[in-house]
Amino acid sequence: MFLAWFEVNKKYVDERNLTYAEFSSKFVWIAQQRQWKLRMQGYNIGRLTHVPPGCGEHYYMRILLNIQKGCVDYASIRTVNKQTFNTYEEACYALEVLKDDKEFINAIKEASELASSHELRRLFVSLLFINIMSKLKVVWKASWKLMLDEILYQKRKDLRLVVIEFLKCYN
C-alpha cells in the first residue's frame, strides 16, 4: 500500500495535496489488484499505526507522513524546502515539529540543586524508560557531569584516596 502510494502520486499530479494519512479520503485500496483507485463515492478517514519515539527513524518517518504531501519516493519524504535531509529525524527538526529537549535539560539542572547525583541518574533513567526525549545525546552531553559527582567521591572513598589527598594538604 505504501509503495503504491508513491506510484499514484507520480501518476495523479493534481492529487499530490494529500498526506499519506489523508490519502484514503480520495482513494480506495483494491487489495486484489494491489493498487489505489480514485474513490467514486463515500468518504474514509485514514490513520497510521502508532510508533513510539524509541523506534528511531520509523517514528520520525511516521511524523513526516502526517505532514508531507505528494511524496513520490523515500527521499521526497525527507525533503523540506527543496533540501533533502539524510535522515527523517533531521527533516522533522527542519520542519520544527520536534522539541529540542531543553525542558529535560532544565529539569535535570534544577533537580541538581536539591538532589544527589544518584537521584539525578535515576531521573535520567526514568526519562529514558518513558521514551519521551527526542535528542538523547544532547540531553546527556548537557547533564552528564551533574550525574557523576557522587561516583567520583565514592570511588575515591573506596580507594582511600580522600585520606591521601587530605594528608597532602597538611604536609
DSSP file (Angstrom, degrees, kcal/mol; ACC not computed):
  #  RESIDUE AA STRUCTURE BP1 BP2  ACC     N-H-->O    O-->H-N    N-H-->O    O-->H-N    TCO  KAPPA ALPHA  PHI   PSI    X-CA   Y-CA   Z-CA
    1    1 A M     >        0   0    0      0, 0.0     4,-1.4     0, 0.0    35,-0.1   0.000 360.0 360.0 360.0 -42.1    0.0    0.0    0.0
    2    2 A F  H  >  +     0   0    0      1,-0.2     4,-1.1     2,-0.2     3,-0.4   0.947 360.0  43.7 -66.6 -48.9    2.8    2.4    0.9
    3    3 A L  H  > S+     0   0    0      1,-0.2     4,-1.5     2,-0.2    -1,-0.2   0.847 110.4  56.9 -65.7 -33.1    4.9    1.9   -2.2
    4    4 A A  H  > S+     0   0    0      1,-0.2     4,-2.3     2,-0.2    -1,-0.2   0.814  98.2  62.4 -66.5 -29.0    1.7    2.1   -4.3
    5    5 A W  H  X S+     0   0    0     -4,-1.4     4,-2.2    -3,-0.4    -1,-0.2   0.907 101.4  51.7 -60.3 -42.4    1.1    5.5   -2.8
    6    6 A F  H  X S+     0   0    0     -4,-1.1     4,-1.6     1,-0.2    -1,-0.2   0.931 109.6  49.7 -58.1 -45.8    4.3    6.7   -4.3
    7    7 A E  H  X S+     0   0    0     -4,-1.5     4,-1.8     1,-0.2    -2,-0.2   0.886 109.6  50.1 -64.5 -39.8    3.2    5.4   -7.7
    8    8 A V  H  X S+     0   0    0     -4,-2.3     4,-3.4     1,-0.2    -1,-0.2   0.899 108.3  53.5 -65.2 -39.8   -0.2    7.1   -7.5
    9    9 A N  H  < S+     0   0    0     -4,-2.2    -1,-0.2    62,-0.3    -2,-0.2   0.824 108.7  49.8 -65.3 -29.9    1.5   10.4   -6.6
   10   10 A K  H  < S+     0   0    0     -4,-1.6    -1,-0.2    -5,-0.2     3,-0.2   0.869 118.1  39.6 -71.3 -36.5    3.6   10.1   -9.7
   11   11 A K  H  < S+     0   0    0     -4,-1.8     2,-1.0     1,-0.2    -2,-0.2   0.913 115.2  47.9 -81.3 -46.3    0.6    9.4  -11.9
   12   12 A Y    ><  +     0   0    0     -4,-3.4     3,-1.0     1,-0.2    -1,-0.2  -0.741  60.6 172.1-102.7  86.3   -2.0   11.8  -10.4
   13   13 A V  G >  S+     0   0    0     -2,-1.0     3,-1.4     1,-0.3    -1,-0.2   0.857  76.7  58.5 -63.2 -36.5   -0.2   15.1  -10.2
   14   14 A D  G 3  S+     0   0    0      1,-0.3     3,-0.3    -3,-0.2    -1,-0.3   0.712 102.5  55.1 -67.6 -19.8   -3.4   17.0   -9.2
   15   15 A E  G X  S+     0   0    0     -3,-1.0     3,-0.7     1,-0.2    -1,-0.3   0.202  72.7 105.6 -98.8  14.9   -3.9   14.8   -6.2
   16   16 A R  T <   +     0   0    0     -3,-1.4    -1,-0.2     1,-0.2    -2,-0.1   0.339  55.8  86.8 -78.0   9.3   -0.5   15.5   -4.7
   17   17 A N  T 3  S+     0   0    0     -3,-0.3     2,-0.4    52,-0.1    -1,-0.2   0.162  73.0  93.5 -93.4  19.5   -2.0   17.7   -2.0
   18   18 A L    <   -     0   0    0     -3,-0.7    52,-1.8     5,-0.0     2,-0.1  -0.907  66.4-139.3-116.6 139.3   -2.7   14.7    0.3
   19   19 A T     >  -     0   0    0     -2,-0.4     4,-1.2    50,-0.2    50,-0.2  -0.378  38.5-101.3 -78.9 171.2   -0.6   13.3    3.1
   20   20 A Y  T  4 S+     0   0    0     45,-1.1     4,-0.4    48,-0.5     3,-0.3   0.889 125.5  50.9 -61.7 -38.2   -0.4    9.5    3.4
   21   21 A A  T  4 S+     0   0    0     44,-0.9    25,-0.6     1,-0.2     3,-0.4   0.834 113.2  45.1 -68.6 -32.3   -3.0    9.6    6.2
   22   22 A E  T >4 S+     0   0    0      1,-0.2     3,-2.1     2,-0.1     4,-0.4   0.624  90.1  90.4 -82.6 -14.3   -5.4   11.7    4.1
   23   23 A F  G >X S+     0   0    0     -4,-1.2     4,-1.8    -3,-0.3     3,-1.5   0.818  76.6  60.1 -57.1 -38.3   -4.9    9.6    1.1
   24   24 A S  G 34 S+     0   0    0     -4,-0.4    -1,-0.3    -3,-0.4    -2,-0.1   0.584  90.8  71.4 -71.8  -7.0   -7.8    7.2    1.8
   25   25 A S  G <4 S+     0   0    0     -3,-2.1    -1,-0.3     1,-0.1    -2,-0.2   0.775 115.5  22.3 -74.9 -25.0  -10.3   10.1    1.7
   26   26 A K  T <4 S+     0   0    0     -3,-1.5    13,-3.4    -4,-0.4     2,-0.3   0.560 126.8  46.5-114.1 -15.9   -9.8   10.4   -2.1
   27   27 A F  E  <  -A   38   0A   0     -4,-1.8     2,-0.4    11,-0.3    11,-0.2  -0.905  63.3-148.5-129.6 156.2   -8.5    6.9   -3.0
   28   28 A V  E     -A   37   0A   0      9,-2.9     9,-2.5    -2,-0.3     2,-0.6  -0.969  21.5-123.5-124.0 141.6   -9.5    3.3   -2.1
   29   29 A W  E     -A   36   0A   0     -2,-0.4     2,-0.8     7,-0.2     7,-0.2  -0.742  15.6-158.8 -87.1 121.8   -7.1    0.4   -1.8
   30   30 A I  E  >> -A   35   0A   0      5,-2.7     5,-1.5    -2,-0.6     4,-1.2  -0.871   6.4-168.0 -99.9 101.6   -8.0   -2.6   -4.1
   31   31 A A  T  45S+     0   0    0     -2,-0.8     3,-0.2     1,-0.2    -1,-0.2   0.868  81.1  55.3 -62.9 -40.5   -6.3   -5.5   -2.4
   32   32 A Q  T  45S+     0   0    0      1,-0.2    -1,-0.2     2,-0.1    -2,-0.0   0.872 118.2  34.5 -63.1 -36.6   -6.7   -8.0   -5.3
   33   33 A Q  T  45S-     0   0    0     -3,-0.3    -1,-0.2     2,-0.2    -2,-0.2   0.537 103.3-134.2 -93.2  -7.9   -5.0   -5.6   -7.7
   34   34 A R  T  <5 +     0   0    0     -4,-1.2     2,-0.3     1,-0.2    -3,-0.2   0.923  66.8 102.7  53.0  50.9   -2.6   -4.2   -5.1
   35   35 A Q  E   <S-A   30   0A   0     -5,-1.5    -5,-2.7    -7,-0.0     2,-0.3  -0.990  72.0-107.9-155.5 161.1   -3.2   -0.7   -6.2
   36   36 A W  E     -A   29   0A   0     -2,-0.3     2,-0.3    -7,-0.2    -7,-0.2  -0.716  31.2-169.1 -90.2 140.2   -5.0    2.5   -5.2
   37   37 A K  E     -A   28   0A   0     -9,-2.5    -9,-2.9    -2,-0.3     3,-0.0  -0.949  35.4 -91.1-126.0 150.1   -8.0    3.7   -7.3
   38   38 A L  E     -A   27   0A   0     -2,-0.3     2,-0.4   -11,-0.2   -11,-0.3  -0.351  45.9-114.4 -57.5 135.7   -9.8    7.0   -7.2
   39   39 A R        -     0   0    0    -13,-3.4    -1,-0.1     1,-0.2     3,-0.1  -0.612  28.7-171.7 -75.2 126.9  -12.7    6.9   -4.7
   40   40 A M        +     0   0    0     -2,-0.4     2,-0.3     1,-0.2    -1,-0.2   0.763  66.2   3.7 -91.1 -29.9  -16.0    7.3   -6.6
   41   41 A Q  S    S+     0   0    0      0, 0.0    -1,-0.2     0, 0.0     0, 0.0  -0.975 100.5  26.7-151.7 163.2  -18.3    7.6   -3.6
   42   42 A G        -     0   0    0     -2,-0.3     2,-0.3    -3,-0.1    -3,-0.0  -0.091  68.4-100.5  77.2-177.5  -18.3    7.9    0.2
   43   43 A Y        -     0   0    0      2,-0.0     2,-0.4   -17,-0.0   -18,-0.1  -0.990  26.3-167.9-145.7 147.9  -15.6    9.1    2.5
   44   44 A N        -     0   0    0     -2,-0.3     2,-0.6   -22,-0.1   -17,-0.1  -0.994  16.7-138.2-139.6 145.0  -13.0    7.4    4.6
   45   45 A I        -     0   0    0     -2,-0.4     2,-0.2   -21,-0.1   -23,-0.1  -0.916  23.9-147.8-104.0 123.8  -10.7    8.7    7.4
   46   46 A G        -     0   0    0     -2,-0.6     2,-0.3   -25,-0.6   -25,-0.1  -0.502  15.9-175.2 -87.7 158.5   -7.2    7.3    7.2
   47   47 A R        -     0   0    0     -2,-0.2     2,-0.4   -27,-0.1   -23,-0.0  -0.989  17.2-135.8-149.7 156.5   -4.9    6.6   10.1
   48   48 A L        -     0   0    0     -2,-0.3     3,-0.1    14,-0.0     2,-0.0  -0.880  33.5-101.7-113.5 146.8   -1.4    5.5   10.7
   49   49 A T        -     0   0    0     -2,-0.4     2,-0.1     1,-0.1    -1,-0.0  -0.364  45.2-100.8 -64.1 142.1   -0.3    2.9   13.3
   50   50 A H        -     0   0    0     -2,-0.0    -1,-0.1     1,-0.0     9,-0.0  -0.434  38.0-171.1 -65.5 135.8    1.2    4.3   16.5
   51   51 A V        -     0   0    0     -2,-0.1    -3,-0.0     8,-0.1    -1,-0.0  -0.986  19.2-131.6-129.1 119.4    5.0    4.2   16.6
   52   52 A P    >   -     0   0    0      0, 0.0     3,-2.1     0, 0.0     7,-0.2  -0.339  24.1-111.9 -70.4 153.9    6.7    5.1   19.9
   53   53 A P  G >  S+     0   0    0      0, 0.0     3,-1.3     0, 0.0     6,-0.2   0.756 111.7  70.4 -57.0 -26.3    9.6    7.6   19.9
   54   54 A G  G 3  S+     0   0    0      1,-0.3     3,-0.1    77,-0.2    78,-0.1   0.561  78.4  79.4 -69.8  -6.4   12.1    4.8   20.8
   55   55 A C  G X  S-     0   0    0     -3,-2.1     3,-1.4     1,-0.3    -1,-0.3   0.353  84.8-156.3 -84.8   7.6   11.7    3.3   17.3
   56   56 A G  T X>  +     0   0    0     -3,-1.3     4,-1.7     1,-0.3     3,-0.9  -0.302  68.4  13.8  63.1-126.8   14.1    5.9   15.9
   57   57 A E  H 3> S+     0   0    0      1,-0.3     4,-2.5     2,-0.2    -1,-0.3   0.783 124.1  60.2 -59.7 -30.5   13.7    6.6   12.2
   58   58 A H  H <> S+     0   0    0     -3,-1.4     4,-2.1     2,-0.2    -1,-0.3   0.903 105.4  49.9 -62.8 -39.5   10.4    4.8   11.9
   59   59 A Y  H <> S+     0   0    0     -3,-0.9     4,-1.9     2,-0.2    -2,-0.2   0.935 112.8  45.2 -62.8 -47.1    8.9    7.3   14.5
   60   60 A Y  H  X S+     0   0    0     -4,-1.7     4,-2.2     1,-0.2    -2,-0.2   0.867 110.9  53.6 -68.1 -35.4   10.2   10.3   12.6
   61   61 A M  H  X S+     0   0    0     -4,-2.5     4,-2.2     2,-0.2    -1,-0.2   0.912 106.7  52.5 -63.8 -41.5    9.0    8.9    9.3
   62   62 A R  H  X S+     0   0    0     -4,-2.1     4,-0.8     2,-0.2    -2,-0.2   0.901 107.8  51.6 -61.4 -40.9    5.5    8.5   10.7
   63   63 A I  H >< S+     0   0    0     -4,-1.9     3,-1.0     1,-0.2     4,-0.3   0.940 110.8  48.2 -59.4 -46.6    5.6   12.1   11.8
   64   64 A L  H >X S+     0   0    0     -4,-2.2     4,-3.4     1,-0.3     3,-1.7   0.837 102.1  62.4 -65.2 -33.2    6.5   13.2    8.3
   65   65 A L  H 3< S+     0   0    0     -4,-2.2   -45,-1.1     1,-0.3   -44,-0.9   0.714 102.0  53.1 -66.8 -18.3    3.8   11.0    6.7
   66   66 A N  T << S+     0   0    0     -3,-1.0    -1,-0.3    -4,-0.8    -2,-0.2   0.505 123.2  27.2 -88.2  -5.7    1.3   13.1    8.6
   67   67 A I  T <4 S+     0   0    0     -3,-1.7    -2,-0.2    -4,-0.3    -3,-0.1   0.731  98.8  82.6-120.6 -49.6    2.8   16.3    7.2
   68   68 A Q     <  -     0   0    0     -4,-3.4   -48,-0.5    -5,-0.1     2,-0.4  -0.386  62.4-155.0 -70.6 138.1    4.5   15.7    3.8
   69   69 A K        +     0   0    0      1,-0.2   -50,-0.2   -50,-0.2   -52,-0.1  -0.878  61.7   7.1-117.3 145.3    2.2   15.7    0.8
   70   70 A G  S    S-     0   0    0    -52,-1.8    -1,-0.2    -2,-0.4     2,-0.1   0.793  73.9-179.8  64.1  33.1    2.5   14.1   -2.6
   71   71 A C        -     0   0    0     -3,-0.2   -62,-0.3     1,-0.1    -1,-0.2  -0.422  16.9-175.2 -69.7 139.0    5.7   12.1   -1.9
   72   72 A V        +     0   0    0      1,-0.2     2,-0.3   -63,-0.1    -1,-0.1   0.472  67.5   0.6-113.5  -6.9    6.9   10.1   -4.8
   73   73 A D  S  > S-     0   0    0      1,-0.1     4,-0.9   -67,-0.0     3,-0.3  -0.956  84.7 -86.0-165.2 177.0    9.8    8.2   -3.1
   74   74 A Y  H >> S+     0   0    0     -2,-0.3     4,-1.1     1,-0.2     3,-0.6   0.870 122.6  56.9 -63.2 -36.9   11.5    7.9    0.3
   75   75 A A  H 34 S+     0   0    0      1,-0.2     3,-0.4     2,-0.2    -1,-0.2   0.863 100.6  57.5 -64.0 -35.6   13.8   10.9   -0.4
   76   76 A S  H >4 S+     0   0    0     -3,-0.3     3,-0.7     1,-0.2    -1,-0.2   0.775  99.9  58.4 -69.4 -23.4   10.8   13.2   -1.0
   77   77 A I  H << S+     0   0    0     -4,-0.9    -1,-0.2    -3,-0.6    -2,-0.2   0.869 109.0  45.6 -67.9 -35.4    9.5   12.3    2.5
   78   78 A R  T 3< S+     0   0    0     -4,-1.1     7,-2.1    -3,-0.4     2,-0.5   0.330  91.8 106.7 -88.7   6.1   12.8   13.7    3.8
   79   79 A T  E <   +B   84   0B   0     -3,-0.7     2,-0.4     5,-0.2     5,-0.3  -0.775  42.1 175.3 -95.6 125.0   12.7   16.8    1.6
   80   80 A V  E >  S-B   83   0B   0      3,-2.8     3,-1.7    -2,-0.5    -3,-0.0  -0.995  71.5 -11.1-129.8 125.8   12.0   20.1    3.3
   81   81 A N  T 3  S-     0   0    0     -2,-0.4    -1,-0.1     1,-0.3     3,-0.1   0.902 129.6 -54.5  50.9  46.5   12.1   23.4    1.4
   82   82 A K  T 3  S+     0   0    0      1,-0.2     2,-0.5    -3,-0.1    -1,-0.3   0.581 116.2 114.7  66.2  13.2   13.8   21.7   -1.6
   83   83 A Q  E <   -B   80   0B   0     -3,-1.7    -3,-2.8     8,-0.0     2,-0.6  -0.966  57.6-147.2-114.0 123.6   16.5   20.4    0.7
   84   84 A T  E     -B   79   0B   0     -2,-0.5    -5,-0.2    -5,-0.3     2,-0.2  -0.795  15.2-150.9 -92.1 122.8   16.8   16.6    1.1
   85   85 A F        -     0   0    0     -7,-2.1    -7,-0.1    -2,-0.6     6,-0.0  -0.548  18.3-125.6 -91.7 157.4   18.0   15.5    4.5
   86   86 A N  S    S+     0   0    0     -2,-0.2     2,-0.3     2,-0.0    -1,-0.1   0.813  91.6  29.4 -71.5 -31.2   19.9   12.3    5.3
   87   87 A T  S  > S-     0   0    0     -9,-0.1     4,-1.5     1,-0.1    -2,-0.1  -0.877  74.5-123.4-129.3 160.2   17.5   11.2    8.0
   88   88 A Y  H  > S+     0   0    0     -2,-0.3     4,-2.2     2,-0.2     5,-0.1   0.837 112.8  59.1 -67.6 -33.3   13.8   11.5    8.8
   89   89 A E  H  > S+     0   0    0      2,-0.2     4,-2.1     1,-0.2    -1,-0.2   0.930 103.8  49.6 -61.9 -46.0   14.8   13.0   12.1
   90   90 A E  H  > S+     0   0    0      1,-0.2     4,-2.1     2,-0.2    -1,-0.2   0.890 110.0  51.8 -60.5 -39.4   16.7   15.8   10.5
   91   91 A A  H  X S+     0   0    0     -4,-1.5     4,-1.9     2,-0.2    -1,-0.2   0.891 107.1  53.1 -64.5 -39.6   13.8   16.6    8.3
   92   92 A C  H  <>S+     0   0    0     -4,-2.2     5,-2.2     1,-0.2     6,-0.5   0.910 110.3  47.0 -61.9 -42.3   11.5   16.7   11.4
   93   93 A Y  H ><5S+     0   0    0     -4,-2.1     3,-0.8     1,-0.2    -1,-0.2   0.866 108.9  54.7 -67.9 -35.2   13.8   19.2   13.0
   94   94 A A  H 3<5S+     0   0    0     -4,-2.1    -1,-0.2     1,-0.3    -2,-0.2   0.860 109.7  47.0 -64.7 -34.8   13.9   21.3    9.8
   95   95 A L  T 3<5S-     0   0    0     -4,-1.9    -1,-0.3    -5,-0.1    -2,-0.2   0.531 111.1-128.9 -80.7  -6.3   10.1   21.4    9.8
   96   96 A E  T < 5 +     0   0    0     -3,-0.8    -3,-0.2    -4,-0.4    -2,-0.1   0.863  69.4 129.4  59.6  40.4   10.3   22.4   13.5
   97   97 A V      < +     0   0    0     -5,-2.2     2,-0.3     2,-0.1    -4,-0.2   0.515  57.0  67.7 -98.5  -7.3    7.9   19.7   14.6
   98   98 A L  S    S-     0   0    0     -6,-0.5     2,-0.1    -9,-0.1    -9,-0.0  -0.844  81.3-120.1-113.0 151.5   10.1   18.3   17.3
   99   99 A K        -     0   0    0     -2,-0.3    -2,-0.1     1,-0.1    35,-0.1  -0.358  17.1-127.9 -78.4 165.0   11.2   19.9   20.6
  100  100 A D        -     0   0    0     -2,-0.1    -1,-0.1    34,-0.1    33,-0.0   0.349  38.9-121.1 -97.0   6.3   14.8   20.5   21.4
  101  101 A D    >>  +     0   0    0      1,-0.1     4,-1.6     3,-0.1     3,-0.8   0.631  70.0 135.7  66.4  17.0   14.5   18.7   24.8
  102  102 A K  H 3>  +     0   0    0      1,-0.2     4,-2.9     2,-0.2     5,-0.2   0.809  65.1  64.3 -63.8 -27.8   15.6   21.8   26.7
  103  103 A E  H 3> S+     0   0    0      1,-0.2     4,-1.6     2,-0.2    -1,-0.2   0.846 103.4  46.8 -64.6 -31.8   12.8   21.1   29.2
  104  104 A F  H <> S+     0   0    0     -3,-0.8     4,-2.1     2,-0.2    -1,-0.2   0.881 112.1  49.4 -75.7 -39.2   14.6   17.9   30.2
  105  105 A I  H  X S+     0   0    0     -4,-1.6     4,-2.5     1,-0.2    -2,-0.2   0.934 112.8  47.7 -63.1 -45.6   18.0   19.5   30.5
  106  106 A N  H  X S+     0   0    0     -4,-2.9     4,-2.7     1,-0.2    -1,-0.2   0.876 109.7  53.5 -63.5 -37.4   16.5   22.3   32.6
  107  107 A A  H  X S+     0   0    0     -4,-1.6     4,-2.4    -5,-0.2    -1,-0.2   0.908 110.7  46.0 -64.6 -41.7   14.7   19.7   34.8
  108  108 A I  H  X S+     0   0    0     -4,-2.1     4,-1.6     2,-0.2    -2,-0.2   0.916 114.2  48.1 -67.6 -42.7   17.9   17.8   35.5
  109  109 A K  H  X S+     0   0    0     -4,-2.5     4,-0.5     2,-0.2    -2,-0.2   0.912 113.3  47.8 -63.6 -42.3   19.8   21.1   36.2
  110  110 A E  H >< S+     0   0    0     -4,-2.7     3,-1.1     1,-0.2     4,-0.4   0.915 111.3  50.3 -64.7 -42.4   17.0   22.3   38.5
  111  111 A A  H >X S+     0   0    0     -4,-2.4     4,-3.2     1,-0.2     3,-1.3   0.801  98.3  68.9 -65.3 -28.4   16.9   18.9   40.3
  112  112 A S  H 3< S+     0   0    0     -4,-1.6    -1,-0.2     1,-0.3    -2,-0.2   0.729  88.3  65.2 -65.8 -20.0   20.7   19.0   40.8
  113  113 A E  T << S+     0   0    0     -3,-1.1    -1,-0.3    -4,-0.5    -2,-0.2   0.779 122.5  14.9 -71.2 -25.8   20.3   21.9   43.2
  114  114 A L  T <4 S+     0   0    0     -3,-1.3     2,-0.2    -4,-0.4    -2,-0.2   0.602 115.1  74.7-120.6 -21.4   18.4   19.6   45.7
  115  115 A A  S  < S-     0   0    0     -4,-3.2     2,-0.1    -5,-0.1     0, 0.0  -0.611  75.1-115.7-102.0 156.2   19.1   16.1   44.6
  116  116 A S     >  -     0   0    0     -2,-0.2     4,-2.0     1,-0.1     5,-0.2  -0.363  34.6-107.4 -77.2 165.6   22.1   13.8   44.8
  117  117 A S  H  > S+     0   0    0      1,-0.2     4,-2.4     2,-0.2     5,-0.2   0.842 122.1  58.6 -65.8 -30.5   23.8   12.6   41.7
  118  118 A H  H  > S+     0   0    0      2,-0.2     4,-2.0     1,-0.2    -1,-0.2   0.924 107.1  46.7 -60.8 -44.2   22.3    9.2   42.3
  119  119 A E  H  > S+     0   0    0      2,-0.2     4,-2.2     1,-0.2    -2,-0.2   0.851 109.9  53.9 -67.3 -34.2   18.9   10.7   42.2
  120  120 A L  H  X S+     0   0    0     -4,-2.0     4,-2.6     2,-0.2    -1,-0.2   0.899 107.3  50.6 -65.4 -40.1   19.8   12.6   39.1
  121  121 A R  H  X S+     0   0    0     -4,-2.4     4,-2.6     2,-0.2    -2,-0.2   0.908 109.6  50.8 -63.6 -40.1   20.8    9.3   37.4
  122  122 A R  H  X S+     0   0    0     -4,-2.0     4,-2.3     2,-0.2    -2,-0.2   0.897 109.8  50.6 -63.3 -39.5   17.5    7.8   38.5
  123  123 A L  H  X S+     0   0    0     -4,-2.2     4,-2.2     2,-0.2    -2,-0.2   0.930 111.0  48.4 -61.7 -46.0   15.7   10.8   36.9
  124  124 A F  H  X S+     0   0    0     -4,-2.6     4,-2.0     1,-0.2    -2,-0.2   0.914 111.7  49.0 -62.1 -43.6   17.6   10.4   33.7
  125  125 A V  H  X S+     0   0    0     -4,-2.6     4,-2.6     1,-0.2    -1,-0.2   0.887 108.8  53.9 -64.2 -38.4   16.9    6.6   33.6
  126  126 A S  H  X S+     0   0    0     -4,-2.3     4,-2.3     1,-0.2    -1,-0.2   0.916 107.6  50.3 -61.2 -42.3   13.2    7.4   34.2
  127  127 A L  H  X>S+     0   0    0     -4,-2.2     5,-1.0     1,-0.2     4,-0.7   0.874 110.4  50.6 -63.1 -36.4   13.2    9.7   31.2
  128  128 A L  H ><5S+     0   0    0     -4,-2.0     3,-0.6     1,-0.2    -2,-0.2   0.927 110.0  50.0 -65.3 -43.7   14.8    7.0   29.1
  129  129 A F  H 3<5S+     0   0    0     -4,-2.6    -2,-0.2     1,-0.2    -1,-0.2   0.877 108.3  50.3 -65.6 -38.5   12.2    4.4   30.2
  130  130 A I  H 3<5S-     0   0    0     -4,-2.3    -1,-0.2    -5,-0.2    -2,-0.2   0.616 101.3-142.2 -79.7  -8.4    9.2    6.6   29.4
  131  131 A N  T <<5 +     0   0    0     -4,-0.7   -77,-0.2    -3,-0.6    -3,-0.2   0.887  58.5 126.0  60.2  48.7   10.8    7.3   26.0
  132  132 A I      < +     0   0    0     -5,-1.0     2,-0.3   -79,-0.1    -4,-0.1   0.535  38.5  97.1-115.8  -9.3    9.9   10.9   25.5
  133  133 A M        -     0   0    0     -6,-0.5     3,-0.3     1,-0.1   -33,-0.0  -0.640  48.5-170.0 -80.6 136.3   13.2   12.6   24.8
  134  134 A S  S    S+     0   0    0     -2,-0.3     2,-0.5     1,-0.2    -1,-0.1   0.747  81.3  41.6 -97.4 -26.3   13.9   13.0   21.2
  135  135 A K     >  +     0   0    0      1,-0.2     4,-2.0     2,-0.1    -1,-0.2  -0.694  64.4 167.6-121.3  78.7   17.6   14.1   21.4
  136  136 A L  H  > S+     0   0    0     -2,-0.5     4,-2.8    -3,-0.3     5,-0.2   0.891  75.9  53.1 -58.5 -43.7   19.1   11.8   24.0
  137  137 A K  H  > S+     0   0    0      1,-0.2     4,-2.8     2,-0.2    -1,-0.2   0.873 107.7  51.4 -63.9 -36.9   22.7   12.6   23.2
  138  138 A V  H  > S+     0   0    0     -3,-0.2     4,-1.7     2,-0.2    -1,-0.2   0.925 112.3  45.7 -65.7 -44.1   22.0   16.4   23.6
  139  139 A V  H  X S+     0   0    0     -4,-2.0     4,-1.1     2,-0.2    -2,-0.2   0.919 114.6  48.7 -64.4 -43.6   20.4   15.8   27.0
  140  140 A W  H >X S+     0   0    0     -4,-2.8     4,-2.1     1,-0.2     3,-0.8   0.941 110.8  49.3 -62.3 -48.3   23.2   13.5   28.1
  141  141 A K  H 3< S+     0   0    0     -4,-2.8     4,-0.2     1,-0.2    -1,-0.2   0.835 112.9  48.6 -62.1 -32.2   26.0   15.9   26.9
  142  142 A A  H 3< S+     0   0    0     -4,-1.7    -1,-0.2    -5,-0.2    -2,-0.2   0.691 126.0  23.9 -80.5 -18.1   24.4   18.8   28.8
  143  143 A S  H XX S+     0   0    0     -4,-1.1     4,-0.9    -3,-0.8     3,-0.6   0.465  86.1  99.6-129.7  -1.2   23.8   16.9   32.1
  144  144 A W  G >< S+     0   0    0     -4,-2.1     3,-0.6     1,-0.2     4,-0.5   0.855  82.1  57.5 -63.2 -35.6   26.3   14.0   32.5
  145  145 A K  G >> S+     0   0    0      1,-0.2     3,-1.0    -4,-0.2     4,-0.7   0.866 102.1  55.9 -63.8 -34.5   28.7   16.0   34.7
  146  146 A L  G <4 S+     0   0    0     -3,-0.6    -1,-0.2     1,-0.2     4,-0.2   0.798 106.7  51.2 -65.2 -27.6   25.9   16.6   37.2
  147  147 A M  G << S+     0   0    0     -4,-0.9    -1,-0.2    -3,-0.6     4,-0.2   0.507 104.8  56.9 -88.7  -4.7   25.3   12.9   37.5
  148  148 A L  T <> S+     0   0    0     -3,-1.0     4,-2.2    -4,-0.5     3,-0.4   0.622  74.6  90.7-104.5 -14.5   28.9   11.9   38.2
  149  149 A D  H  X S+     0   0    0     -4,-0.7     4,-2.1     1,-0.3     5,-0.2   0.900  91.2  45.8 -50.7 -49.9   29.9   13.8   41.3
  150  150 A E  H  > S+     0   0    0     -4,-0.2     4,-2.7     1,-0.2    -1,-0.3   0.843 109.2  55.7 -65.9 -34.5   28.9   11.1   43.7
  151  151 A I  H  > S+     0   0    0     -3,-0.4     4,-2.6    -4,-0.2    -1,-0.2   0.937 108.6  47.4 -64.0 -46.3   30.5    8.4   41.7
  152  152 A L  H  X S+     0   0    0     -4,-2.2     4,-2.3     2,-0.2     5,-0.2   0.925 113.6  48.0 -61.1 -45.2   33.9   10.1   41.8
  153  153 A Y  H  X S+     0   0    0     -4,-2.1     4,-2.4    -5,-0.2    -2,-0.2   0.928 112.5  48.8 -60.4 -45.8   33.5   10.7   45.6
  154  154 A Q  H  X S+     0   0    0     -4,-2.7     4,-2.9     1,-0.2    -2,-0.2   0.894 110.9  49.6 -64.8 -40.3   32.5    7.1   46.2
  155  155 A K  H  X S+     0   0    0     -4,-2.6     4,-2.3     2,-0.2     6,-0.2   0.908 111.4  49.0 -65.7 -41.2   35.4    5.7   44.2
  156  156 A R  H  <>S+     0   0    0     -4,-2.3     5,-2.7    -5,-0.2     6,-0.9   0.910 112.9  48.2 -62.5 -40.5   37.9    8.0   46.0
  157  157 A K  H ><5S+     0   0    0     -4,-2.4     3,-1.1     3,-0.2    -2,-0.2   0.932 111.3  49.7 -65.2 -45.3   36.4    6.8   49.3
  158  158 A D  H 3<5S+     0   0    0     -4,-2.9    -2,-0.2     1,-0.3    -1,-0.2   0.868 116.4  41.8 -61.2 -37.6   36.6    3.2   48.3
  159  159 A L  T 3<5S-     0   0    0     -4,-2.3    -1,-0.3    -5,-0.2    -2,-0.2   0.376 110.9-122.4 -91.6   3.8   40.2    3.5   47.2
  160  160 A R  T <>5S+     0   0    0     -3,-1.1     4,-1.1    -4,-0.3    -3,-0.2   0.781  70.3 135.0  59.4  30.3   41.0    5.7   50.3
  161  161 A L  H  >< +     0   0    0     -5,-2.7     4,-2.5    -6,-0.2     5,-0.2   0.727  60.5  66.8 -78.0 -22.0   42.2    8.5   48.0
  162  162 A V  H  > S+     0   0    0     -6,-0.9     4,-2.3     2,-0.2    -1,-0.2   0.915 101.3  47.8 -63.6 -42.9   40.3   11.0   50.1
  163  163 A V  H  > S+     0   0    0     -7,-0.2     4,-2.5     2,-0.2    -1,-0.2   0.904 111.4  50.3 -64.8 -42.6   42.7   10.4   53.0
  164  164 A I  H  X S+     0   0    0     -4,-1.1     4,-2.0     2,-0.2    -2,-0.2   0.929 112.7  45.9 -63.3 -45.9   45.8   10.7   50.9
  165  165 A E  H  X S+     0   0    0     -4,-2.5     4,-1.4     1,-0.2    -1,-0.2   0.883 112.1  52.7 -63.9 -38.3   44.6   14.0   49.4
  166  166 A F  H  X S+     0   0    0     -4,-2.3     4,-0.9     1,-0.2    -2,-0.2   0.913 109.8  47.9 -62.9 -43.6   43.7   15.2   52.8
  167  167 A L  H  X S+     0   0    0     -4,-2.5     4,-0.6     1,-0.2     3,-0.5   0.860 106.2  57.7 -66.5 -35.8   47.1   14.4   54.1
  168  168 A K  H >< S+     0   0    0     -4,-2.0     3,-0.6     1,-0.2    -1,-0.2   0.851 101.4  57.4 -62.2 -34.3   48.8   16.1   51.2
  169  169 A C  H 3< S+     0   0    0     -4,-1.4    -1,-0.2     1,-0.2    -2,-0.2   0.820 111.0  41.8 -67.1 -30.6   47.0   19.3   52.1
  170  170 A Y  H 3<        0   0    0     -4,-0.9    -1,-0.2    -3,-0.5    -2,-0.2   0.407 360.0 360.0-100.0   2.2   48.5   19.4   55.6
  171  171 A N    <<        0   0    0     -3,-0.6    -1,-0.2    -4,-0.6    -2,-0.2   0.414 360.0 360.0-102.4 360.0   52.1   18.3   54.7
